[in-house]
Amino acid sequence: METEEPREIWKRRAPWIALPVVFVLTLGLGALVFGGDDASSGDAAAGSEAEHEHSEEEGTVWTCSMHPQIRAPEAGQCPICGMDLIPATSGSDHEMPPEHVMLTERARTLAKVRTVPVRRLPSPAVDVRLLGRVDYDETRLRNVTAWTGGRLDRLHVNTTGERVRRGQVIAAIYSPEIYSAHQDLLVARRQVQRLSQGSDVARSAAEATLNAARQRLSLLGVPDGELRRLETSSQPARRMPVRTPFGGTVIERVATEGAYVETGSVLYRVADLSRVWVQLEAYESDLSVLNEGQTVELFVEALPGESFDGTITFMDPTVDPRRRIARVRVEVDNEDGRLRPGMFADAIVQGSMGGERLRPLVIPESAALFTGRRSVVYVEVPDSERPTYEARVIRLGPRMGERYPVVAGLSEGERVVENGAFALDADLQIRGGRSMMTLPDDMQEGPYDGVVEVGQEFRDQLATVFTPYLAIQAALADDDLATARASAATLVSAATAFQPEEPREAAEVWRGIAHHLRRHGQEAAEASDIEALRGAFEPLSIQVAALLRRFGNPLPDPLRVAHCPMAFGNRGAEWIQRGEDIDNAYFGEVMRSCGEIRSTVAPGSYLMQPLASGPTRAAPAGGHQH
């Protein structure tokens, strides 16, 4: 048997030798990947735990991927869905206020974020849009009446809507009284003709009789032209024509052929439609920019693409107490008769906001995000290292074309996001921030969260905030702008100076409320007029009510929660005051006693959550009701 070459033997055995080697290498690689032995696994676990502790020390915030509004300081499970919480932000992000969203320059470019400054209305002229209806000109409505009593033998105008001209015969009437008087006229005329050659005395008597017959017919209402015709006739007239003394359109036929009428009975109602009225309805908030003599541009649905010019000639001196509107009368020429009473009309009135200080702050319509009664805008935070924007709740007035007037929440010169606001809000919501879906509406009362027990020193500091607030309330009721602004500045200083650390829960609650107190207090202190200050006073009142609910009344005097149902266009608003008699801060001297006291909060007591079916209650100190 020949001996094989070593190379040939290796070729036959190499595959079987390689299998164990591959197996051993695989086991070794698996140990490296999955932790190897227990010792190495323990080291990995220790490293993970250390990393977790390090993460907690850096201030990691944990959130739920399905409910980003959940924010927890440590890992756990979501209280809503039970999913494991995941790290949301780093420690540096956690220091950013929850209303803020920060972008990189690239992200801002991709989101197409564009900002514009908050400015006053660029022109004192403002377009006010009103709705109304075409109506008859009341000064051109006429009644065609029977100038004598009798039977209507014939009606020459039988339907409404017919046009009649002045002097046109519209009916024929049989009047026994006219027939008798006409017969006497004819007899007197023949008598004068027979005595034309007689004595002067006889001729004078006949002339006197004829004049008396003429006078009688004239007193019965026979017109002069008809009287001359009657005098030349040969027989007494059985029918007398009834002529209309003016032209127009018959809007109502009252008479019926064959009916007996008395002297002065209405036969027809006629309207001259060569000029009509348009009765517009203006809300009381629009009345300040409307005046008699202003030109109005009108549009009607029946005539698309056409406009008509009119002039305001009258404005109601009173406002409907239920609908809060006043009628505005516009006169419009209608020689061609195309405007018909009953048509709906849209009107555009170019009003004036007055001087510079009366022009409202405005923002583009695209800048506002609406969620029910709230309006949220994103305001650019100045002097930030990276593009940063703040979600802010504001209050807007009625839309003015492509703009909204700002009632409260923004200052002149601040920059708001007019394009890309939805992208910012979506980013803030994903990160668990206070987006427009979760941002509390400080224009409405929030939920009752229970009272917080604090000591006398804490209450004394709270009193320094309540005192200037009450001074603002009293000044607004007196229409005293200067005092109200000065008191608002004092409130801001007091809210800024009070920086408690203990008790911890109370300090956290105070910081949340103080943020809004400082912001709205600053708006009140910088208000250009008293109406703007009243707009800022409403959210201030809501925050003071929150202080009463959480910390109670820190003053030695009882406080009253008052409500005015007519404030802010019948939306209603509340305020806090000292006295028992209503002292309306939203209307001042105009309607100082308008409103009602809804609750009294004694010293040391707490304001409770408003009931769904009635006024609020006050709970005694040391406890609260559910």
C-alpha positions as CSV (number, residue, x, y, z in Angstrom):
1,M,0.0,0.0,0.0
2,E,1.4,3.3,-1.0
3,T,1.8,6.0,1.5
4,E,-0.3,9.1,0.8
5,E,1.2,12.5,0.6
6,P,0.6,14.7,3.7
7,R,-1.0,17.3,1.5
8,E,-3.7,14.9,0.3
9,I,-4.4,13.8,3.8
10,W,-5.0,17.3,5.0
11,K,-7.3,18.1,2.1
12,R,-9.6,15.1,3.1
13,R,-9.6,15.9,6.9
14,A,-9.7,19.8,6.9
15,P,-13.5,20.2,6.8
16,W,-14.0,18.0,9.9
17,I,-11.3,19.7,11.8
18,A,-12.7,23.2,11.0
19,L,-16.2,22.5,12.4
20,P,-15.1,22.3,16.1
21,V,-13.0,25.4,15.6
22,V,-16.0,27.4,14.3
23,F,-18.2,26.1,17.1
24,V,-15.7,27.3,19.8
25,L,-15.3,30.6,18.1
26,T,-19.1,31.1,18.0
27,L,-19.4,30.3,21.7
28,G,-16.7,32.8,22.5
29,L,-18.4,35.5,20.4
30,G,-21.7,34.9,22.0
31,A,-20.2,35.3,25.5
32,L,-18.8,38.6,24.4
33,V,-22.1,39.8,23.0
34,F,-24.5,38.5,25.6
35,G,-22.4,39.1,28.7
36,G,-20.2,36.0,29.0
37,D,-20.1,34.5,32.4
38,D,-21.8,35.8,35.5
39,A,-19.0,38.1,36.6
40,S,-19.0,39.9,33.3
41,S,-22.8,40.0,33.3
42,G,-22.8,41.5,36.8
43,D,-20.3,44.2,35.7
44,A,-22.5,45.1,32.8
45,A,-25.6,45.4,35.1
46,A,-23.6,47.5,37.5
47,G,-22.5,49.7,34.7
48,S,-26.1,50.1,33.5
49,E,-27.3,50.9,37.0
50,A,-24.5,53.5,37.4
51,E,-25.6,55.0,34.0
52,H,-29.2,55.1,35.3
53,E,-28.1,56.8,38.5
54,H,-26.0,59.2,36.5
55,S,-29.0,59.9,34.3
56,E,-31.2,60.7,37.3
57,E,-28.6,62.9,38.7
58,E,-28.5,64.9,35.5
59,G,-32.3,65.5,35.9
60,T,-33.8,63.3,33.2
61,V,-37.5,63.7,32.8
62,W,-39.5,60.6,32.0
63,T,-42.6,60.6,29.8
64,C,-45.0,58.3,28.0
65,S,-44.7,57.8,24.3
66,M,-48.5,57.7,24.0
67,H,-49.2,60.5,26.5
68,P,-46.5,63.1,26.3
69,Q,-48.2,65.3,28.8
70,I,-47.1,62.9,31.5
71,R,-43.9,64.2,33.2
72,A,-42.2,62.2,35.9
73,P,-38.8,62.7,37.7
74,E,-38.0,59.0,37.7
75,A,-38.7,55.9,35.6
76,G,-42.0,54.0,36.1
77,Q,-45.2,53.3,34.4
78,C,-47.7,55.7,32.7
79,P,-50.6,56.3,35.1
80,I,-53.0,56.4,32.0
81,C,-52.0,53.4,29.9
82,G,-49.5,51.5,32.0
83,M,-46.7,51.6,29.5
84,D,-43.1,52.0,30.7
85,L,-41.9,55.6,30.8
86,I,-39.0,56.6,28.6
87,P,-36.5,59.5,28.9
88,A,-37.9,62.7,27.4
89,T,-35.4,65.4,27.7
90,S,-32.0,66.1,29.1
91,G,-31.2,68.2,32.1
92,S,-30.6,71.3,30.1
93,D,-34.0,70.9,28.3
94,H,-35.7,70.3,31.6
95,E,-34.7,73.8,32.7
96,M,-36.6,75.3,29.8
97,P,-40.1,76.5,30.8
98,P,-42.9,74.0,29.7
99,E,-44.5,76.7,27.4
100,H,-41.3,77.1,25.4
101,V,-40.1,75.3,22.3
102,M,-36.5,75.5,21.1
103,L,-35.5,74.8,17.5
104,T,-32.3,74.6,15.6
105,E,-31.7,77.0,12.7
106,R,-32.2,74.1,10.3
107,A,-35.5,73.0,12.0
108,R,-36.8,76.5,11.8
109,T,-36.0,76.7,8.1
110,L,-37.7,73.4,7.4
111,A,-40.8,74.4,9.5
112,K,-41.0,77.7,7.5
113,V,-41.4,79.6,10.7
114,R,-42.0,83.3,10.1
115,T,-42.7,86.0,12.7
116,V,-44.2,89.5,12.5
117,P,-44.2,92.2,15.1
118,V,-47.4,93.1,17.0
119,R,-48.4,96.5,15.8
120,R,-51.2,98.9,16.2
121,L,-53.7,99.1,13.4
122,P,-51.7,100.8,10.7
123,S,-54.6,103.2,9.8
124,P,-57.3,104.8,11.9
125,A,-59.7,103.6,9.3
126,V,-61.3,100.2,9.9
127,D,-63.8,98.3,7.9
128,V,-66.9,97.2,9.9
129,R,-69.1,94.5,8.4
130,L,-72.8,94.6,9.2
131,L,-75.8,92.7,8.2
132,G,-79.3,94.1,7.5
133,R,-82.4,94.2,5.4
134,V,-83.9,96.5,2.8
135,D,-86.9,98.3,4.2
136,Y,-89.4,101.0,3.1
137,D,-88.6,104.6,3.5
138,E,-91.1,105.5,6.2
139,T,-91.2,109.1,5.0
140,R,-92.5,107.9,1.6
141,L,-95.3,105.7,2.8
142,R,-98.8,107.0,2.0
143,N,-102.4,106.0,2.5
144,V,-104.9,106.5,-0.2
145,T,-108.2,107.2,1.5
146,A,-111.8,107.8,0.5
147,W,-112.5,111.5,0.5
148,T,-116.2,110.8,1.0
149,G,-118.3,108.0,2.3
150,G,-120.3,105.6,0.1
151,R,-120.2,102.4,-1.9
152,L,-117.1,101.3,-3.9
153,D,-118.7,100.5,-7.2
154,R,-115.4,99.7,-8.9
155,L,-111.7,99.3,-8.1
156,H,-109.4,100.2,-11.0
157,V,-106.3,98.8,-9.1
158,N,-107.0,95.3,-7.9
159,T,-103.6,93.8,-7.0
160,T,-100.7,94.7,-4.8
161,G,-97.4,95.5,-6.5
162,E,-99.0,97.7,-9.2
163,R,-97.4,101.0,-9.8
164,V,-99.6,104.1,-9.8
165,R,-98.9,107.6,-10.9
166,R,-100.0,110.8,-9.2
167,G,-103.6,111.8,-10.2
168,Q,-104.5,108.3,-11.5
169,V,-108.1,107.1,-10.9
170,I,-107.9,104.1,-8.7
171,A,-111.5,103.6,-7.7
172,A,-115.1,104.8,-8.4
173,I,-117.4,105.4,-5.5
174,Y,-121.2,106.1,-5.2
175,S,-121.9,108.7,-2.6
176,P,-125.5,109.7,-1.9
177,E,-124.3,112.9,-0.3
178,I,-122.2,113.9,-3.3
179,Y,-125.1,113.0,-5.6
180,S,-127.5,115.3,-3.6
181,A,-124.9,118.1,-3.5
182,H,-124.2,117.8,-7.2
183,Q,-127.9,118.0,-8.0
184,D,-128.2,121.2,-5.9
185,L,-125.3,122.6,-7.9
186,L,-127.0,121.9,-11.2
187,V,-130.3,123.5,-10.0
188,A,-128.5,126.6,-8.8
189,R,-126.6,126.9,-12.1
190,R,-129.8,126.7,-14.1
191,Q,-131.4,129.3,-11.8
192,V,-128.6,131.7,-12.4
193,Q,-129.0,131.2,-16.2
194,R,-132.8,131.9,-16.0
195,L,-132.3,135.1,-13.9
196,S,-129.5,136.5,-16.0
197,Q,-131.8,139.2,-17.3
198,G,-133.7,139.7,-14.1
199,S,-133.3,142.2,-11.3
200,D,-130.1,142.7,-9.4
201,V,-131.6,141.3,-6.2
202,A,-132.8,138.1,-7.9
203,R,-129.6,137.7,-9.8
204,S,-127.5,138.1,-6.6
205,A,-129.6,135.6,-4.7
206,A,-129.2,133.0,-7.5
207,E,-125.4,133.6,-7.5
208,A,-125.3,133.2,-3.7
209,T,-127.1,129.9,-4.0
210,L,-124.7,128.6,-6.7
211,N,-121.7,129.6,-4.6
212,A,-123.1,127.8,-1.6
213,A,-123.6,124.6,-3.7
214,R,-120.0,124.9,-4.8
215,Q,-118.8,125.4,-1.3
216,R,-120.7,122.4,-0.1
217,L,-119.1,120.1,-2.7
218,S,-115.7,121.5,-1.9
219,L,-116.1,120.8,1.8
220,L,-117.2,117.2,1.0
221,G,-113.7,116.8,-0.6
222,V,-114.4,117.2,-4.3
223,P,-111.1,118.5,-5.9
224,D,-111.3,121.8,-7.8
225,G,-110.7,120.2,-11.1
226,E,-113.5,117.7,-10.5
227,L,-115.8,120.5,-9.3
228,R,-115.4,122.3,-12.5
229,R,-116.3,119.2,-14.4
230,L,-119.3,118.6,-12.3
231,E,-120.6,122.1,-12.8
232,T,-120.6,121.6,-16.6
233,S,-122.4,118.3,-16.6
234,S,-126.1,117.9,-17.4
235,Q,-127.0,115.1,-14.9
236,P,-125.9,114.4,-11.3
237,A,-123.0,112.0,-11.3
238,R,-123.8,108.6,-9.8
239,R,-120.1,107.7,-9.5
240,M,-117.3,109.8,-8.3
241,P,-113.7,109.0,-9.2
242,V,-111.1,108.5,-6.4
243,R,-107.7,109.7,-7.5
244,T,-104.3,109.0,-5.7
245,P,-102.6,112.2,-4.8
246,F,-99.1,110.7,-5.2
247,G,-97.4,107.9,-7.1
248,G,-95.6,104.8,-6.0
249,T,-96.1,101.1,-5.7
250,V,-99.2,99.6,-4.1
251,I,-98.0,97.5,-1.1
252,E,-101.4,96.7,0.3
253,R,-105.0,96.8,-1.0
254,V,-107.4,97.3,1.8
255,A,-110.6,98.1,0.0
256,T,-113.0,95.5,-1.5
257,E,-115.2,96.2,-4.5
258,G,-118.8,96.7,-3.4
259,A,-118.0,97.5,0.2
260,Y,-119.3,100.6,1.9
261,V,-116.7,102.9,3.3
262,E,-116.7,106.0,5.5
263,T,-114.9,109.2,4.9
264,G,-111.2,108.8,5.5
265,S,-111.2,105.0,5.2
266,V,-107.9,103.6,3.9
267,L,-108.3,102.1,0.4
268,Y,-104.6,101.5,-0.5
269,R,-101.2,101.8,1.0
270,V,-98.6,103.1,-1.5
271,A,-94.8,103.4,-1.1
272,D,-92.4,105.4,-3.2
273,L,-89.5,103.0,-3.8
274,S,-87.3,105.5,-5.5
275,R,-85.5,105.7,-2.2
276,V,-85.3,102.9,0.4
277,W,-83.8,102.3,3.8
278,V,-81.4,99.6,4.8
279,Q,-81.8,98.7,8.4
280,L,-78.5,97.4,9.7
281,E,-77.8,95.7,13.0
282,A,-74.7,96.8,14.8
283,Y,-73.3,95.3,18.0
284,E,-72.5,97.7,20.7
285,S,-68.8,97.1,20.2
286,D,-69.1,98.5,16.6
287,L,-71.0,101.7,17.6
288,S,-67.8,103.5,18.6
289,V,-66.6,103.6,14.9
290,L,-70.0,104.5,13.4
291,N,-71.4,108.0,12.9
292,E,-74.2,109.7,11.0
293,G,-73.2,110.9,7.6
294,Q,-70.8,108.0,6.9
295,T,-70.8,106.3,3.5
296,V,-71.8,102.7,3.4
297,E,-71.1,100.2,0.6
298,L,-73.9,97.6,0.3
299,F,-74.1,94.2,-1.4
300,V,-77.3,92.1,-1.9
301,E,-77.4,88.4,-2.7
302,A,-80.0,88.9,-5.4
303,L,-77.6,91.1,-7.4
304,P,-74.2,89.5,-7.3
305,G,-71.2,91.5,-8.4
306,E,-73.0,94.8,-7.8
307,S,-72.7,97.3,-5.0
308,F,-74.8,100.3,-3.9
309,D,-73.8,103.4,-2.0
310,G,-75.8,104.7,0.9
311,T,-75.5,107.1,3.8
312,I,-76.0,106.6,7.5
313,T,-78.9,109.0,8.5
314,F,-79.9,107.6,12.0
315,M,-78.6,105.4,14.8
316,D,-80.8,104.1,17.5
317,P,-80.2,105.9,20.8
318,T,-80.8,102.7,22.7
319,V,-79.3,99.2,22.6
320,D,-81.5,96.1,22.7
321,P,-80.9,94.7,26.2
322,R,-81.4,91.1,25.1
323,R,-79.5,91.0,21.7
324,R,-77.1,93.8,22.5
325,I,-77.5,95.5,19.1
326,A,-78.6,98.8,17.8
327,R,-80.3,99.6,14.5
328,V,-78.4,101.8,12.0
329,R,-80.4,103.3,9.2
330,V,-78.9,103.8,5.8
331,E,-80.7,105.7,3.0
332,V,-80.1,104.5,-0.6
333,D,-81.3,105.9,-3.9
334,N,-83.3,103.3,-5.8
335,E,-84.5,105.1,-8.9
336,D,-84.4,101.9,-11.0
337,G,-86.3,99.9,-8.3
338,R,-83.9,97.0,-8.2
339,L,-83.6,97.1,-4.4
340,R,-86.7,95.5,-3.0
341,P,-87.9,95.7,0.6
342,G,-87.1,92.4,2.4
343,M,-83.8,91.7,0.6
344,F,-80.9,90.8,2.9
345,A,-77.9,93.1,2.6
346,D,-74.3,93.0,3.6
347,A,-72.7,96.4,4.4
348,I,-69.1,97.6,4.8
349,V,-68.7,100.8,6.7
350,Q,-65.3,102.4,6.8
351,G,-65.1,103.7,10.4
352,S,-62.4,105.4,12.4
353,M,-60.7,104.2,15.6
354,G,-59.8,107.7,16.6
355,G,-56.4,108.7,17.7
356,E,-53.2,106.7,17.9
357,R,-53.9,105.5,21.5
358,L,-57.3,104.2,20.5
359,R,-56.0,102.0,17.7
360,P,-56.0,98.4,18.8
361,L,-53.0,96.1,18.6
362,V,-53.5,93.6,15.8
363,I,-52.1,90.3,14.7
364,P,-52.5,88.3,11.4
365,E,-55.4,85.9,11.4
366,S,-52.9,83.0,10.7
367,A,-51.1,83.7,14.0
368,A,-53.9,82.6,16.3
369,L,-54.7,79.0,17.2
370,F,-58.2,78.4,18.6
371,T,-59.3,75.7,20.9
372,G,-62.8,76.5,22.0
373,R,-62.8,79.9,23.8
374,R,-59.0,80.0,24.0
375,S,-56.7,81.8,21.6
376,V,-53.1,80.7,21.6
377,V,-50.2,82.4,19.8
378,Y,-46.5,81.6,19.7
379,V,-44.3,84.5,20.7
380,E,-40.6,84.7,19.8
381,V,-38.4,84.8,22.9
382,P,-35.8,87.6,22.4
383,D,-32.1,87.3,23.1
384,S,-32.1,83.5,22.9
385,E,-29.0,81.5,21.8
386,R,-31.3,79.3,19.6
387,P,-34.7,80.1,18.1
388,T,-37.1,79.9,21.0
389,Y,-40.9,80.4,21.1
390,E,-43.4,80.7,23.9
391,A,-47.0,79.4,23.8
392,R,-49.2,82.1,25.2
393,V,-52.9,82.4,25.9
394,I,-54.4,85.7,24.7
395,R,-57.8,87.2,24.3
396,L,-58.9,88.5,20.8
397,G,-61.7,90.8,19.7
398,P,-64.0,90.3,16.7
399,R,-62.2,89.6,13.4
400,M,-61.3,92.7,11.3
401,G,-60.7,91.5,7.8
402,E,-57.4,89.6,7.8
403,R,-56.5,90.7,11.3
404,Y,-57.6,90.1,14.9
405,P,-57.5,92.9,17.5
406,V,-55.7,91.9,20.7
407,V,-57.6,92.7,23.8
408,A,-55.1,91.2,26.3
409,G,-52.0,89.0,26.4
410,L,-49.6,90.8,24.0
411,S,-47.6,94.0,24.0
412,E,-46.6,96.2,21.1
413,G,-43.4,95.2,19.4
414,E,-43.4,91.5,20.5
415,R,-43.0,89.1,17.5
416,V,-45.7,86.4,17.0
417,V,-45.4,83.5,14.6
418,E,-47.7,84.0,11.6
419,N,-46.5,80.9,9.7
420,G,-45.5,77.6,11.2
421,A,-47.4,77.9,14.5
422,F,-49.0,74.4,14.1
423,A,-45.6,72.9,13.6
424,L,-44.3,74.5,16.8
425,D,-47.3,73.3,18.7
426,A,-47.0,69.8,17.4
427,D,-43.3,69.7,18.4
428,L,-44.1,71.1,21.9
429,Q,-46.9,68.5,22.3
430,I,-44.6,65.6,21.3
431,R,-42.0,66.7,23.8
432,G,-44.6,66.8,26.6
433,G,-44.7,70.6,26.9
434,R,-47.7,72.8,27.5
435,S,-49.0,72.9,23.9
436,M,-52.3,74.4,22.9
437,M,-54.0,71.0,23.7
438,T,-52.7,70.9,27.3
439,L,-52.0,74.6,28.1
440,P,-54.4,75.7,30.8
441,D,-56.7,78.5,29.8
442,D,-56.0,81.3,32.2
443,M,-58.9,83.2,30.7
444,Q,-61.3,80.7,32.4
445,E,-61.4,79.4,35.9
446,G,-59.4,76.2,36.4
447,P,-60.4,73.1,38.3
448,Y,-60.5,73.0,42.0
449,D,-57.3,71.3,43.3
450,G,-57.8,71.6,47.0
451,V,-56.5,74.0,49.6
452,V,-52.9,74.3,50.7
453,E,-52.2,75.0,54.4
454,V,-49.7,77.8,55.0
455,G,-48.5,79.7,58.0
456,Q,-49.2,83.3,59.0
457,E,-46.0,84.6,57.5
458,F,-46.9,83.1,54.1
459,R,-50.4,84.7,54.3
460,D,-48.9,88.1,55.2
461,Q,-46.8,88.0,52.0
462,L,-49.9,87.1,50.0
463,A,-51.7,90.1,51.5
464,T,-49.1,92.3,49.7
465,V,-50.5,91.0,46.4
466,F,-54.2,91.2,47.3
467,T,-53.9,94.9,48.5
468,P,-52.8,96.4,45.1
469,Y,-55.2,94.1,43.2
470,L,-58.1,95.5,45.3
471,A,-56.8,99.0,44.6
472,I,-56.9,98.3,40.8
473,Q,-60.5,97.1,41.2
474,A,-61.5,100.3,43.0
475,A,-59.7,102.5,40.5
476,L,-61.4,100.9,37.6
477,A,-64.8,101.3,39.2
478,D,-63.9,105.0,39.5
479,D,-62.6,105.2,35.9
480,D,-59.2,106.3,37.3
481,L,-56.6,105.0,34.8
482,A,-53.5,106.5,36.5
483,T,-54.3,105.0,39.9
484,A,-55.1,101.6,38.3
485,R,-51.8,101.5,36.4
486,A,-49.8,102.5,39.4
487,S,-51.5,99.8,41.5
488,A,-50.8,97.2,38.8
489,A,-47.1,98.1,38.9
490,T,-47.2,97.7,42.7
491,L,-48.8,94.2,42.3
492,V,-46.0,93.2,39.8
493,S,-43.4,94.3,42.3
494,A,-45.1,92.4,45.2
495,A,-45.5,89.2,43.1
496,T,-41.8,89.4,42.0
497,A,-40.5,90.0,45.5
498,F,-42.3,87.1,47.1
499,Q,-40.1,84.0,46.4
500,P,-41.0,81.4,49.0
501,E,-39.1,78.1,49.3
502,E,-41.2,76.4,52.1
503,P,-43.6,74.8,52.4
504,R,-42.6,73.1,49.2
505,E,-46.1,72.4,47.8
506,A,-47.2,75.9,48.6
507,A,-44.1,77.4,46.9
508,E,-44.7,75.4,43.7
509,V,-48.4,76.4,43.6
510,W,-47.4,80.1,44.2
511,R,-44.8,80.0,41.4
512,G,-47.4,78.8,38.9
513,I,-49.9,81.6,39.8
514,A,-47.2,84.3,40.3
515,H,-46.0,83.8,36.7
516,H,-49.5,84.8,35.3
517,L,-49.9,87.6,37.9
518,R,-46.6,89.2,36.9
519,R,-47.4,88.9,33.2
520,H,-51.0,90.2,33.3
521,G,-50.0,92.8,35.9
522,Q,-47.4,94.1,33.6
523,E,-49.9,94.4,30.8
524,A,-52.2,96.3,33.1
525,A,-49.4,98.7,34.1
526,E,-48.5,99.4,30.5
527,A,-52.1,99.7,29.2
528,S,-52.6,102.6,26.9
529,D,-56.2,103.2,27.9
530,I,-58.7,102.1,30.5
531,E,-60.4,99.5,28.3
532,A,-57.1,97.8,27.6
533,L,-56.4,97.8,31.3
534,R,-59.8,96.2,32.0
535,G,-58.9,93.5,29.5
536,A,-55.8,92.7,31.5
537,F,-57.8,92.9,34.8
538,E,-59.9,89.9,33.9
539,P,-57.1,87.3,33.9
540,L,-55.7,89.0,37.0
541,S,-59.0,88.4,38.7
542,I,-58.9,84.7,37.7
543,Q,-55.5,84.3,39.3
544,V,-56.5,86.1,42.5
545,A,-59.5,83.8,42.7
546,A,-57.0,80.9,42.3
547,L,-55.1,82.3,45.3
548,L,-58.3,82.4,47.3
549,R,-59.1,78.8,46.4
550,R,-55.6,77.5,47.2
551,F,-54.4,79.7,50.1
552,G,-57.6,81.3,51.4
553,N,-58.3,85.0,52.3
554,P,-55.2,86.5,53.9
555,L,-56.8,89.8,54.7
556,P,-58.6,90.7,58.0
557,D,-61.7,91.8,56.0
558,P,-64.1,89.6,54.1
559,L,-63.8,89.5,50.3
560,R,-66.7,89.2,47.8
561,V,-66.7,87.5,44.4
562,A,-68.8,89.6,42.1
563,H,-70.1,88.7,38.6
564,C,-71.2,90.9,35.7
565,P,-73.1,89.1,33.0
566,M,-72.7,91.9,30.5
567,A,-69.0,92.2,30.5
568,F,-67.0,91.5,27.3
569,G,-70.0,91.2,24.9
570,N,-72.3,89.3,27.3
571,R,-69.7,86.6,28.0
572,G,-69.6,87.7,31.6
573,A,-66.6,88.2,34.0
574,E,-65.9,88.1,37.7
575,W,-63.8,90.2,40.0
576,I,-62.9,90.3,43.7
577,Q,-63.9,93.3,45.9
578,R,-64.2,94.3,49.5
579,G,-67.7,96.0,49.9
580,E,-71.1,94.3,49.9
581,D,-72.5,96.7,47.2
582,I,-71.6,95.9,43.6
583,D,-68.7,98.1,42.4
584,N,-68.3,97.1,38.7
585,A,-64.7,97.3,37.5
586,Y,-65.5,96.5,33.9
587,F,-68.0,99.3,33.2
588,G,-67.1,101.9,35.8
589,E,-69.4,104.8,36.3
590,V,-71.4,103.8,33.2
591,M,-73.0,100.8,34.9
592,R,-71.3,100.7,38.3
593,S,-74.0,98.7,40.0
594,C,-74.4,96.1,37.3
595,G,-73.8,92.5,38.6
596,E,-74.3,90.3,41.6
597,I,-72.3,89.1,44.6
598,R,-71.8,85.3,44.1
599,S,-69.7,84.5,47.2
600,T,-68.3,85.9,50.3
601,V,-64.9,84.7,51.6
602,A,-64.4,85.4,55.2
603,P,-60.9,86.0,56.6
604,G,-59.0,82.7,56.7
605,S,-61.7,80.9,54.5
606,Y,-61.3,79.4,51.1
607,L,-63.1,80.0,47.9
608,M,-64.6,76.8,46.6
609,Q,-65.1,75.6,43.0
610,P,-68.1,77.3,41.3
611,L,-71.2,75.0,41.3
612,A,-72.8,74.0,38.0
613,S,-76.2,75.2,39.2
614,G,-75.5,78.1,41.4
615,P,-73.0,80.6,42.9
616,T,-69.7,79.7,44.6
617,R,-69.3,78.7,48.2
618,A,-66.7,79.5,50.8
619,A,-65.1,76.8,53.0
620,P,-63.9,77.5,56.5
621,A,-60.2,77.5,57.2
622,G,-58.5,74.2,57.8
623,G,-60.5,72.1,55.3
624,H,-62.3,72.0,52.0
625,Q,-65.4,70.4,50.5
626,H,-65.6,68.1,47.6
